[in-house]
Amino acid sequence: MAKQRKIADFSESSPQFFKVHVPELSSHQLRIPSDFVKYFTEVVPYKSTITSWEKRSWLVELKKVDGHLYFREGWQQFVDDNSLEFGDFLMFYYGGNAQFYVKVYGINGCQKKLSGPTREIDTDITHPQENQIVERRKSKQHAQGANGKEIAQEDLCPRFSLGTQEGNSACKEASKFVSEFPFFTVVMSHSCINLSLMTIPSSFHSRYMEKDRCGVKLVASNRSWPVKVSTTDQTRRRFLHGWSTFCRNNTLKVGDVCVFELIEKNDFVLKVSIFRCPD
């Protein structure tokens, strides 16, 4: 049984720093302010723990590059698990012993509820959203795909926390979704709709999507749309050309919830169920 590390105590008097998430700069690593390094006594630790308000933790490597200290290995997993978006405000508190506590605020100024890690992390810590990612629930069941091949069922269970009652109603309806096929759930954010930045959860694409796959087919309301998928960064896959057309043709708006269900693996057909956010 894994040994659980005691979560450090944090308060407003704890050493702290903040960062604004800019995907181009901080998706793969995050620089810790130089003046903050003084709070590490003696040798800078190699591994750190980032703990959310919900007391879920991520193991993240600390590494010096060109004289600066960064969160590196494991940081992108934190970003992906919590669907950090441009402008998100992250407040870090330091509890000593290489343990950080983080609060994340969206561009609306409200604190965001962070999800748990979407894949297992081999560590001695017991590990226990505008574009909300999902938390994985294991199942020993298997489902037959449309191509007749057996697909391991690993349900991706939505956990949402939109700040509006209307958003919550869509999320509640989507949370009732069940399927024999693998699926993931995303709450449509400003970046999803207006910037065409729709990220596929790493827990999903790393398990079900081939590394050389550059396209998928989205199916909704008896229509289909071919959509390109990014291949330059295998750790972060996104929908590209075709996604904006899908959004427009299906009149998606911020707050709507989409469930992407893998119904055919060979041609990678994703059936999209849309739960509308009331106007």
C-alpha positions in Angstrom: 0.0 0.0 0.0 1.3 3.4 -0.9 2.6 5.5 1.9 0.7 8.8 2.2 2.7 12.0 2.8 1.2 14.4 5.3 -0.2 17.4 3.5 1.5 20.6 4.9 -0.4 23.3 6.5 -0.9 26.5 4.6 -2.1 30.0 5.5 -2.1 33.5 4.2 1.2 34.0 6.0 2.9 31.2 4.1 5.5 32.2 1.4 3.6 32.7 -1.8 3.9 33.8 -5.5 1.5 34.1 -8.4 1.6 33.3 -12.1 -0.8 34.1 -14.9 -1.1 31.1 -17.3 0.0 31.9 -20.9 -0.2 28.6 -22.8 2.7 29.5 -25.2 4.9 30.1 -22.2 3.7 27.9 -19.3 2.0 24.8 -20.8 5.1 22.6 -20.6 7.0 24.3 -17.7 6.5 27.1 -15.2 9.2 29.4 -14.0 9.4 30.0 -10.3 10.3 33.6 -9.4 14.0 34.0 -8.7 13.3 35.8 -5.4 11.2 32.9 -4.2 14.0 30.4 -4.3 15.3 31.7 -1.0 12.5 29.8 0.7 14.1 26.5 -0.2 16.5 25.8 2.7 19.8 24.2 1.8 19.6 22.2 -1.4 16.7 22.8 -3.9 14.6 19.5 -3.9 14.3 17.5 -7.0 10.7 16.6 -6.6 7.8 18.7 -5.3 4.1 18.2 -4.6 1.4 20.6 -5.8 -1.8 20.2 -3.8 -5.2 21.7 -4.7 -7.9 23.1 -2.5 -9.6 19.8 -2.8 -6.4 18.1 -1.4 -5.6 16.3 -4.6 -1.9 16.2 -5.5 0.4 16.1 -8.4 4.1 15.1 -8.3 6.1 17.7 -10.3 9.9 17.8 -10.9 11.9 20.9 -10.0 14.7 21.7 -12.4 17.2 24.5 -12.9 17.6 25.7 -16.5 19.9 28.6 -17.4 20.0 29.7 -13.7 16.2 29.7 -13.3 14.1 27.2 -11.4 11.1 25.6 -13.2 8.3 23.2 -12.5 9.1 20.7 -15.3 8.2 16.9 -15.5 4.7 16.5 -14.3 3.7 20.2 -14.8 2.0 19.6 -18.1 0.0 16.8 -16.6 -1.3 19.4 -14.0 -2.1 21.8 -16.8 -3.9 19.2 -18.8 -5.8 17.7 -15.9 -7.2 21.1 -14.9 -7.6 22.5 -18.4 -5.8 25.7 -17.6 -6.6 28.5 -20.0 -5.1 31.7 -21.1 -5.4 34.3 -18.3 -6.0 31.8 -15.5 -4.5 33.2 -12.2 -2.5 30.7 -10.1 -1.7 31.5 -6.5 1.0 29.3 -5.0 1.6 28.9 -1.2 4.7 27.1 0.1 4.4 24.8 3.0 8.0 23.7 3.2 9.4 20.2 2.5 8.9 20.9 -1.3 5.1 21.0 -0.9 3.0 23.7 -2.7 -0.6 24.5 -2.3 -2.4 26.2 -5.3 -5.5 28.1 -5.9 -6.6 28.8 -9.5 -8.9 31.7 -10.5 -10.5 31.9 -13.9 -10.7 35.1 -16.0 -14.1 35.7 -14.4 -12.3 36.3 -11.1 -13.9 33.2 -9.5 -11.9 30.3 -8.0 -11.9 27.2 -10.1 -12.4 23.7 -8.7 -9.5 21.5 -9.7 -10.0 17.9 -10.8 -7.9 14.9 -9.7 -5.1 13.6 -11.9 -6.5 11.8 -14.9 -3.8 9.1 -14.9 -1.9 7.2 -12.2 1.4 8.6 -11.0 4.0 6.3 -9.6 4.9 8.0 -6.3 4.8 7.5 -2.6 2.0 10.0 -2.3 -1.6 8.9 -2.3 -3.1 10.8 -5.2 -6.3 11.0 -4.6 -12.0 23.1 -14.6 -13.5 27.1 -18.3 -12.7 23.9 -20.3 -13.4 21.1 -17.8 -11.4 17.9 -18.0 -12.7 14.7 -16.5 -11.6 12.3 -13.8 -11.0 8.7 -14.7 -12.9 5.8 -13.2 -11.6 2.3 -13.7 -13.8 -0.6 -14.8 -13.0 -4.2 -15.4 -15.8 -4.4 -18.0 -15.1 -4.5 -21.7 -17.2 -3.2 -24.6 -17.5 -4.3 -28.1 -16.7 -1.5 -30.6 -18.6 -1.0 -33.8 -15.7 -2.7 -35.6 -16.3 -5.9 -33.6 -13.1 -5.4 -31.6 -13.0 -5.4 -27.8 -12.4 -2.0 -26.3 -11.4 -1.7 -22.6 -14.0 0.4 -20.9 -12.4 3.2 -18.9 -15.2 5.6 -18.2 -14.2 9.3 -18.0 -16.5 10.7 -15.5 -17.3 14.4 -15.7 -16.7 16.7 -12.7 -17.7 20.2 -13.3 -17.8 23.5 -11.5 -19.1 26.3 -13.7 -20.0 29.5 -11.8 -23.5 29.9 -13.1 -26.7 28.0 -12.4 -27.3 27.6 -16.1 -23.9 26.1 -16.6 -24.5 23.7 -13.7 -27.7 22.5 -15.2 -26.0 21.5 -18.4 -23.2 19.8 -16.4 -25.7 17.9 -14.2 -27.4 16.5 -17.3 -24.1 15.6 -18.9 -22.9 13.9 -15.6 -25.8 11.4 -16.0 -24.3 10.2 -19.4 -23.3 6.5 -19.5 -21.9 4.5 -22.3 -20.3 1.1 -23.1 -17.7 3.0 -25.1 -14.8 5.1 -23.8 -15.7 8.8 -23.7 -14.5 12.2 -22.4 -16.5 15.3 -21.5 -15.6 18.9 -22.1 -17.4 22.1 -21.0 -17.2 24.6 -23.9 -15.1 27.6 -22.9 -14.3 30.9 -24.7 -11.1 29.3 -26.1 -13.0 26.2 -27.3 -15.6 28.2 -29.2 -13.9 31.5 -30.2 -10.3 30.5 -30.5 -10.8 26.9 -31.7 -8.6 25.6 -29.0 -10.1 22.2 -28.1 -7.7 20.0 -26.1 -8.2 16.3 -26.0 -7.6 15.0 -22.4 -4.2 13.3 -22.3 -5.7 10.4 -20.3 -7.9 9.7 -23.4 -5.6 10.3 -26.4 -2.6 8.5 -24.8 -4.6 5.4 -24.3 -6.9 5.3 -27.4 -5.3 7.4 -30.1 -2.4 6.3 -32.3 0.6 8.7 -32.3 0.5 9.1 -36.0 -3.3 9.8 -36.2 -3.8 13.2 -37.7 -7.6 13.2 -38.1 -10.9 12.0 -36.6 -14.5 12.1 -37.6 -17.1 13.8 -35.3 -20.7 12.6 -35.6 -23.7 14.5 -34.3 -27.4 14.7 -35.4 -26.9 12.2 -38.2 -24.1 14.4 -39.8 -20.4 13.9 -39.8 -17.4 16.3 -39.8 -13.8 15.4 -40.6 -11.5 17.2 -38.1 -7.7 17.4 -38.2 -5.7 16.6 -35.0 -2.4 18.1 -34.0 0.6 15.8 -34.2 3.6 18.0 -33.4 3.2 17.6 -29.7 2.3 14.0 -28.7 1.7 15.0 -25.1 -0.9 17.7 -26.0 -3.3 16.8 -28.8 -5.9 19.3 -30.1 -8.6 19.5 -32.7 -7.5 21.7 -35.6 -9.1 22.3 -39.0 -12.8 21.3 -39.0 -13.4 22.0 -35.4 -14.6 25.6 -35.9 -17.0 24.3 -38.6 -18.4 21.7 -36.2 -18.9 24.4 -33.6 -20.6 26.7 -36.1 -22.8 24.0 -37.7 -24.0 22.8 -34.2 -24.3 26.4 -32.8 -22.2 25.6 -29.8 -21.8 28.3 -27.3 -19.8 28.9 -24.1 -21.3 26.7 -21.3 -22.5 23.9 -23.5 -21.2 20.5 -22.5 -20.0 18.0 -25.1 -19.5 14.3 -24.5 -17.1 12.7 -27.1 -17.8 8.9 -27.3 -15.4 6.7 -29.2 -17.8 4.4 -31.2 -15.4 3.2 -33.9 -11.7 3.0 -33.2 -10.2 2.1 -36.6 -11.5 5.2 -38.3 -11.6 7.0 -34.9 -15.3 8.1 -35.0 -16.4 10.2 -32.0 -20.1 10.5 -31.5 -20.8 13.9 -29.9 -23.7 14.4 -27.5 -24.4 18.0 -26.8 -26.0 19.3 -23.6 -27.1 22.9 -24.0 -26.5 25.6 -21.5 -29.8 27.6 -21.3 -29.7 31.1 -22.6 
